[in-house]
Amino acid sequence: MKDQLIKKLHSKSAVIGVIGLGYVGLPLALRYAQVGYKVIGFDIDPEKTEKINSGESYISHISDATIQDAVNKKLKATSNYSNARNSDALIMCLPTPLDKHREPDLSYIINTLEALIPYISKRQVVSLESTTYPGTTDEVLRPRLAATGLEVGKDIFLVYSPEREDPGNPDFTTNTIPKICSGITPACLEVGMALYEQVIDQLVPVSSTRTAEMTKLLENIHRAVNIGLVNEMKVVADRMGINIHEVIDAAATKPFGFVPYYPGPGLGGHCIPIDPFYLTWKAREFGINPRLVELAGEVNSRMPQWVVKKITDGLNSKKKSINGSRILVLGIAYKKNVDDMRESPAVEIMRLLQEKGAVIGYSDPFVPVFPKMRRYNFELSSEELTHKTLNYYDCAVIVADHDGIDYKLISDSGILIVDTRGVYRSHADNIIRA
Ligand SMILES: NC(=O)c1ccc[n+]([C@@H]2O[C@H](COP(=O)([O-])OP(=O)(O)OC[C@H]3O[C@@H](n4cnc5c(N)ncnc54)[C@H](O)[C@@H]3O)[C@@H](O)[C@H]2O)c1
């Protein structure tokens, strides 16, 4: 069983099913198609499947031509799970958010797996790529597959291989980022390696799915904690009248033992604000409360309020209040040069300002229209950055420091600027660091 499947994967005659065609799943599906596999992409969002099948992209850093090329080769998108029957591999790239109590919400994974089960049969490999707590693959996926009567590791193979996608980063592509791979049994790992080795330049096998799950969490927690540290240092430096960006640049000249992290308006994106709580939740089951991780989350989640306080102080120095002031948010995506709005701190800043009576506008070339979100709805669209726009507003707050924005135009206009990203390094009376 195993050898037949590995042979099919090696010869690229295997059909690869990718479930969830978002920031992680779409690039992976494209990569499999690019190297010559037949790929079936599954997504419950019919807009996405229609776009793919007509050669259109919905992610800013992926071109229409790349999608069209993959469709011409061997990619087909569908919302119909019965096509899973024809797949040799089922790779799940599904969201793993937190619920309203900030606890792991595995409903996307569980519901999807249950919907796929009628189409799962012998000689298939199921791989989970979503970020999750240690134990998910073994405790949540394995029993559901075993309940079909198929033996995991013999009839069917179960793999966990976390995604390390960094959307918008031009230095890395899906294949050049080394990938962790693990299996429920040694045979599962062997199949997992065969599944990924044709599309990824360097695979890093580890001994268990729990190790792989924890590895992914360590990577993201490492970022969250260090960003928390530098955000705290920022607040201290600010009170002391020191420019934290100058401090970081100076410290980064040390050729060993220091890695620069940069402060900002708060965490954003699907990963860093969420993943640490997958670990803290699971750790409680073992009687451990990872306080440093929780504390970093607390420091980082206070940043939008800190930015709003800086805006308040800036307006106050001009004898103005937030109430009634016109505030332009520059860059509303969660980080520079992407169109991804998930968990963006800009949204919380806008909400806090609006609550205090500000009139809000925004400018972001990556986000032409403010998207509908679960908890917020601003009926706004991006304003063009001109003299006229800048004259209309009382304050501009830089939240995402996209390239290609005319920062000189903004500072030359004399508008009060609240800079959360260290765009402006030299002192000016109209610029406040936040
Ligand atoms: N975005 C990143 O940079 C990144 C990086 C590393 C890891 N991850 C992890 O990868 C996972 C996926 O993240 P993402 O950013 O790709 O999410 P995403 O929201 O961009 O994509 C998920 C896709 O799954 C689809 N979907 C939801 N339910 C479905 C179902 N039942 N059947 C089929 N499709 C369904 C959605 O329509 C969406 O297109 C998460 O666990 C995330 O933490 C993300």
The ligand as a Gaussian input file, in Angstrom:
#p B3LYP/6-31G(d) Opt

LIG

0 1
 N       -1.189000      33.224000       5.975000
 C        0.001000      32.885000       6.385000
 O        0.953000      33.618000       6.197000
 C        0.254000      31.580000       7.104000
 C        1.571000      31.167000       7.283000
 C        1.826000      29.957000       7.919000
 C        0.775000      29.184000       8.395000
 N       -0.513000      29.607000       8.233000
 C       -1.555000      28.731000       8.735000
 O       -2.165000      28.059000       7.633000
 C       -3.560000      27.887000       7.861000
 C       -4.361000      28.502000       6.729000
 O       -4.094000      29.892000       6.714000
 P       -4.396000      30.810000       5.470000
 O       -3.677000      32.072000       5.736000
 O       -4.143000      30.105000       4.186000
 O       -5.973000      31.003000       5.646000
 P       -6.992000      31.637000       4.584000
 O       -8.141000      32.143000       5.352000
 O       -6.257000      32.550000       3.640000
 O       -7.432000      30.398000       3.705000
 C       -8.267000      29.386000       4.133000
 C       -9.144000      28.980000       2.967000
 O       -9.904000      27.862000       3.374000
 C      -11.187000      27.988000       2.810000
 N      -12.082000      27.124000       3.561000
 C      -12.659000      27.327000       4.763000
 N      -13.404000      26.267000       5.127000
 C      -13.277000      25.362000       4.128000
 C      -13.800000      24.084000       3.903000
 N      -14.609000      23.494000       4.782000
 N      -13.488000      23.443000       2.756000
 C      -12.676000      24.019000       1.842000
 N      -12.149000      25.251000       1.988000
 C      -12.449000      25.907000       3.120000
 C      -11.484000      29.450000       2.916000
 O      -12.512000      29.839000       2.003000
 C      -10.118000      30.045000       2.537000
 O      -10.003000      30.240000       1.143000
 C       -3.831000      28.495000       9.240000
 O       -3.744000      27.514000      10.216000
 C       -2.674000      29.460000       9.421000
 O       -2.390000      29.691000      10.784000
 C       -0.795000      30.778000       7.581000

